[in-house]
C-alpha cells in the first residue's frame, strides 16, 4: 500500500533538527536557551536571527521572517514546499515516495516540477565545477573580468567542464536524456547520444521571479564565437518573457527603497555592475526588448533607465525598447555610452562614480528621441531644418500632456530657430505614430481591502506557490474590474489552472491588472503564503462588514413590510455566522 503523505511527512519531521538544517548556512552563537546569527534573508550587522530548538522554529526580529526547517530550506534554496522536502529527505537519507495523485492538471505540474528539480541540481553541479580544480580557467577568466568569487556565488555562477560529464552526473541522479533535452541542457547527436550544449563555458543560471532556475547562459572563456549562448526556449523558459536579475531585484526591494531599474543587454553587464556596487540592474538578455519583459519591469518600479551597448545594434535596440517601456506607462530615461562600450566595459574602465554620473544625467525619453533624430539632419540648412521639424512633431504628437507638448515644441524651436507658432501649425497636421499607445491613466481604489483583493488574485493566478481558496469570493468583491478578473480565474480554474502569464493576456492595458501585479511584487516569497492567507481573511471579514452595512442601509430605506422582514432575517442569520 502506498505510503500516505501525512504519515511520511510526520516521519521526516521527527528526524529534523532545526540546528542541523540552518547551521550550514549561518554561523550560530549560543545565548541563553537560544541560538543567534545574522539573518541570511536580509543584510544586517547585529544578529537578530534566532533559533528555538524547543519549538524547532526560527524567527528574525529584524525582517520578521520566520517558520520551521522546511520553510527555511524553501527560502534559502529558492525552491517550493516539495522541493524543500526533497532536499531535507536527501540530507537525512530518507527516500521520498511519489505522492502525486490524480490528474486534473497535476500531471503537467508534476512533470515541470521534476524538470525544475533537475535544473537546480544542474546549477549546483556547475557551481561545484567552478570552485573545483577543473574550474581554474573559469576562475581566472572571472578574475580578469574583475568578478570576485563572492559575487559569482551570489549569482550562482558555474562552469561546464564538457566531455559529457553533465550527462553522466544527471544520469547518476536518475534523470533521463529525454528530460535533459526537454529542459534545453543537451542536444541529441546523430548517434542518439546526449551532448552537453554548453560544454567549456562559464555558466550563469537564469532564475525566474519564483526563484526557480529556468535556463542557463553560457560565455566562452576565449574569443571564439558565439561568445554568448542561452538555453533555447523550453517548457520552462521563454526568453521573451524573462528578465535576468529580477529575483535579486525583488530581494533588494525588501532591503532598500528601489525607485528605478537600469535595463542593460546581458547578464555579464548586470553582474559587473553588481560587483561595482550598482545592484538595481536587470537584463533583457539581448537587444530585442519585448512587451512581456516591459510588463515585468513595471511590477517593480515606475522608472527605468535603459542603457544598452554603445554600438549600432545597441542604439537601434534602445529606440525600440523606449516605445515598449513607455507604452507600459513607465518613466523612461536613456543613457548613451561613449566609444561603443557596453556597461560592463565602461564601469571597469571608468569606475562606479563615473557610471553613476551618466545615470544622473540620463535623458528623458522624448529628449533622447529628438536628439537622436536630429543627428540625421544638418540643422544649419533651412531645408534640413524643415525635414527635422516634420519628424520631431510626429514624435511629440504621442504626448498627452499639453504642458509637455508646449515644452518640447519650445525645445525644438531652440534647436532649429524656427518659431513656436510655425512648429505648432506643423504639430496640428502631423500624424502620430501608429504604434503609439496611450499610457494607462485610470484611477484605482487604494483601500487596504482593495489591496488585499489584488494580492489574493495575484496568488490565485499563480503568483504565489501552493495556495488556493475554496471559498467563493465573488460575494465580497464588488469592484467591477476586480470581479471581472476573479471571473477569469474561476473559468480558468476549471480547465487546468492559472498563471501570471495567462493573466497578462486578459484585458491588456487594464490598470487593474497593472495594480494587481504591482501588489504582488511588494511581498517577499518567504512570507507570501502567510500574507495570501491574511488577505483572504481580510476579504471575507471586511466583505461581511460591508454587506452588513449595505443590508442595514437597505432595511432602513425599505417601506414594504414583507421585504423588510426578509432582509431583517438575513441580517440576523449573518450575525449568527462567525
Number of C-alpha atoms within 10 A of each C-alpha: 3 7 11 10 14 9 10 16 13 11 12 17 18 9 12 19 14 21 17 11 16 19 11 9 12 13 13 19 13 11 9 7 9 14 17 22 21 20 23 15 19 15 12 15 8 11 16 17 25 22 25 16 14 9 9 15 19 24 19 21 13 16 16 11 19 18 15 19 22 22 21 23 21 20 20 14 15 20 22 22 15 16 20 21 21 17 19 21 18 12 12 11 9 15 11 18 12 10 13 11 9 8 11 11 13 14 13 12 12 16 11 16 17 14 21 20 18 21 24 21 15 23 23 16 17 24 23 18 19 26 17 12 10 14 21 14 15 24 23 13 16 17 12 10 14 15 20 14 16 10 16 18 13 10 19 20 25 28 29 28 20 15 12 17 14 24 22 13 14 19 13 10 11 9 16 14 21 13 17 24 17 17 23 24 23 23 18 15 9 7 6 9 12 21 21 21 21 27 19 19 22 27 25 25 27 28 24 20 19 17 18 21 24 24 27 24 22 25 22 19 16 9 8 9 9 9 12 17 16 20 21 15 15 14 11 19 20 13 22 16 17 23 25 26 22 23 19 19 19 21 16 16 18 15 14 8 8 16 12 17 20 23 26 28 25 23 26 21 24 23 24 24 27 17 20 17 11 16 19 21 26 26 26 24 23 16 20 17 24 18 17 18 19 24 22 21 24 22 18 23 17 16 20 24 23 28 25 30 29 20 15 10 12 20 19 15 18 27 16 14 23 24 18 22 24 20 20 22 21 21 17 21 23 26 22 23 18 11 10 15 16 21 24 24 17 22 21 16 12 10 14 17 12 12 20 13 10 16 18 11 11 19 18 14 19 20 18 18 18 21 14 13 15 21 10 11 15 14 18 10 10 13 12 15 18 17 15 21 26 16 18 24 25 18 22 24 17 18 18 11 9 8 10 13 18 14 13 20 24 19 15 24 17 12 15 20 14 17 13 17 12 12 19 16 11 18 22 11 12 17 15 16 12 7 10 15 16 14 15 15 9 8 8 12 11 9 9 13 17 19 18 22 26 25 27 28 28 24 28 24 26 18 23 24 16 12 16 16 12 5 9 11 17 14 13 18 19 14 12 9 16 19 18 16 20 22 13 15 19 17 13 16 14 11 10 12 17 20 16 16 13 13 20 16 9 13 13 11 18 14 17 20 21 21 20 23 24 22 20 24 21 16 19 17 24 18 16 19 18 11 19 25 17 14 23 19 13 16 23 19 14 14 19 17 14 14 15 17 13 11 16 15 11 14 19 9 10 14 10 9 10 10 11 16 13 12 17 16 11 13 17 12 10 14 11 7 7 5
